[in-house]
Amino acid sequence: MSVQIAKAVVVRGLNEYSVEEVTIDPPKAGEIKVKMKATGVCHSDLSMINGTIPCTMPVVIGHEGAGIVEELGDGVTQFEVGDHVVLSFIPFCGECHSCHTHQPFLCTAGSPHPGKMLDGTTRVRANGEELGVMTQLGCMSEYSIVPAVSAVKMDKSIAFDKAALVGCGVMTGVGAAINTAKVTPGSSVVVFGCGGIGLSIIQGARLAGAGKVIAVDLADNKLEMASNFGATHTINSGNVDPQDKIMELTIRGADFAFEAVGQNFLMELAYACTRRGGTTIIVGVGSPTKQFSVDSLSIGMSAKTIKGCMYGSANPPRDFPMLLDLYQAGKLNLDDMVSKTYSIDDIHQALNDMEANANARGVLVYD
């Protein structure tokens, strides 16, 4: 067991990030060392860079990854060196109240130590300075030390760049449809925002048997992607009033309306486009300093439900293998989700492409 030298994406201040050489200590009890093979470029990474998601800096970002187990900490028995794993950005300790009540997506094991490992310490340094890690992972790095309870074993035949997406975007989106909303066969669904999360919601709605899946976005290329992933109708909200068009298509409003961007006005619009008795699901990561509103009469009189969605209501040990099985069976399209791959040195370009809506998902791949 020795210190590992690796490249990692380090954020040192608001909108200040770069690739640095870091040192990584060996895994402690209950942890594993993972040689990263692929890391998805997610909007939540950008949200940590620009301060939308508060964090203590400096910090290694990255929370959507897959790789190979290279070293085991004391007490780890569920993995062997050489196993291929997908990482979960929420641990599933099995001991907290959320885990005991079948809500591991709300596991609190990591809550007391944001930016640190579960024991409150760090494994990563740069020139002797301690660095935090995003969600106990910090997997925009050639190597990562992660809690064993944040990893799920995967079939070795699956390409890492596809599997990595299950760790966040695909799990969140597909899970929002099938776990959180429980979309029903023949129902009408509208999705506001066709980024990686929104496209995954569309796939989840299709898998659930929705009759109409309406995609709303401002970018025509994203709407083309949405059609490819299962949307039956698309609306460019820059050209027409989306609420009028949704009412025209659904008559009474959508059974399920998903907001997948994190914008207050879209949350309000999603609610407005939900039928009486229907469900609005908030999936996008909004700002802690902003609010959206609904009038106090309609919330009762319309009998609508507003549901927050955290991580697609995931149970990672159950859901990650299920999603990968669906991929192998040709029922879940992960191949087209990976629009472009980048090296870690191209992280600026990868994030710029994401902001420009160029990709369904960009993925960092490592030698």
Stockholm file with secondary structure:
# STOCKHOLM 1.0

chainA/1-367         MSVQIAKAVVVRGLNEYSVEEVTIDPPKAGEIKVKMKATGVCHSDLSMINGTIPCTMPVVIGHEGAGIVEELGDGVTQFEVGDHVVLSFIPFCGECHSCHTHQPFLCTAGSPHPGKMLDGTTRVRANGEELGVMTQLGCMSEYSIVPAVSAVKMDKSIAFDKAALVGCGVMTGVGAAINTAKVTPGSSVVVFGCGGIGLSIIQGARLAGAGKVIAVDLADNKLEMASNFGATHTINSGNVDPQDKIMELTIRGADFAFEAVGQNFLMELAYACTRRGGTTIIVGVGSPTKQFSVDSLSIGMSAKTIKGCMYGSANPPRDFPMLLDLYQAGKLNLDDMVSKTYSIDDIHQALNDMEANANARGVLVYD
#=GR chainA/1-367 SS CCCEEEEEEEEEETTEEEEEEEEECCCCTTEEEEEEEEEEECHHHHHHHTTSSCCCSSEECCCCEEEEEEEECTTCCSCCTTCEEEECSSCCCSCSHHHHTTCGGGCCTTTTSTTSCTTSCCCEEETTEEEEEGGGTCCSBSEEEEEGGGEEECCTTSCHHHHHHHTTHHHHHHHIIIIIICCCTTCEEEEECCSHHHHHHHHHHHHTTCSEEEEEESCHHHHHHHHHHTCSEEEETTTSCHHHHHHHHHSSCEEEEEECSCCHHHHHHHHHTEEEEEEEEECSCCCTTCCCCCCHHHHHHSCCEEEECSGGGCCHHHHHHHHHHHHHTTSSCCTTTEEEEECGGGHHHHHHHHHTTCCSEEEEECC
#=GC SS_cons         CCCEEEEEEEEEETTEEEEEEEEECCCCTTEEEEEEEEEEECHHHHHHHTTSSCCCSSEECCCCEEEEEEEECTTCCSCCTTCEEEECSSCCCSCSHHHHTTCGGGCCTTTTSTTSCTTSCCCEEETTEEEEEGGGTCCSBSEEEEEGGGEEECCTTSCHHHHHHHTTHHHHHHHIIIIIICCCTTCEEEEECCSHHHHHHHHHHHHTTCSEEEEEESCHHHHHHHHHHTCSEEEETTTSCHHHHHHHHHSSCEEEEEECSCCHHHHHHHHHTEEEEEEEEECSCCCTTCCCCCCHHHHHHSCCEEEECSGGGCCHHHHHHHHHHHHHTTSSCCTTTEEEEECGGGHHHHHHHHHTTCCSEEEEECC
//
